[in-house]
């Protein structure tokens, strides 16, 4: 499925960018190995929809320019005080070149080990993959139903990667594991009877005690 986003060349700079945002648009820039940095204007509403659909690892085709451009959403800048997106960077894809990107992990299913008193610990939430633009997945699915006992774990080597996709992570990297919950019981505090006797004896032998 092709994800498209309309864009236009941007001439607004400096203070004029504020009005652009007020009008419901976002300033953006597109660049790449063979693409000079190009300022763009995009619809905020349209970009919000594309970001939810594509994430930062799926190809987006920018339309409305001299010709369609395949890009990745490289960076999204948010307002640190008010929140909300204020700027977007697009990375122009070079055709025929493989890309290295971080892809989020999506955990699905229920771990049978949870019913045995185990707790799930998610060690990784994304992995780095290498693939051609057309093969880039939005996410990698992790099937939790394989965690059947309290010693179960899922490593990178256990992940089902889509065709044409490899990862730079070590095969033995742990993605998620089950840990048994052990309740700690406080040991009773041992009372030193000898120290108590010494303390009592010392009090009765204080100077003037027998006067």
Buried (B, 14 or more C-beta within 10 A) or exposed (E): EEEEBEBBEBEBEEEEBEEBBEEEBBBBBBBBEEBEEBBBBBBBEBBEEBBEEBBBBBBBEBEBBEEEBBBBBBEBEEEEEEEEBBBBBBBBBBEEEBBEBEBBBEBEEEBBBEEBEBEBEBEBEBBEBBBBBEBBBBEBEBBBEBBEEBEBBBBBEBBEBEEBBEBEBEEEBBBBBBEEEEEEEEEEEEEEEEEEEEEEEEEEEEEEEEE
